[in-house]
Amino acid sequence: MDVEIIGIQRIVSSGNRWRTSYKKNGAFDLRDTRKEKLGRKVRENLN
């Protein structure tokens, strides 16, 4: 990662968020959830 592109404040904020999350729930809470949240929720049954 290039610090000049992302910005030091974003790195510090992310580190604080991850540290707090790890202290609260361990490594399980640090998983990548992007593949679990695939977009809009389905309003009606498609069957």
N, C-alpha and C positions, 0 to 999 in steps of 0.2 A: 504494500500500500504506500502510496505517496502522500506524506503528511501535508504537503503544500496543496494538494488537490482536495483532500477531505477536510482538512482543518483540524487543528489541535483540540479545539473545544469539542468537536464531535467524538474524537478519540477518548478524551477524558470522560465525557458523558456516557459513552458506551461502556467503558471500563468500570465506571461506578455502577451502572445498571447491571452488568454481568456479575460483578463482585457481590452485590446485594442479593441477586437471584441465586447465586451459588451458595451463599451462606444460609439462605432460607430453605432451599429445596435440593441442594447438591447438584451434581452434574446432569441429572435428569432434566432439570429446568433450562439447561443451556442448549438443548437440542434445536435443530433447525426446523421451524414449524412452517416454512414457506410451502412445502409440499402438502401439508395438511389443510391449508387454506387456499382453495383453488378458485375462488371467485364468489360470485353471487350465490346466495342460497336459493334452492328451488322452492317456489311458492306452492305448487300443486303437484300432485302425484302424476308421474309421466306414464304410468302403466295403462 
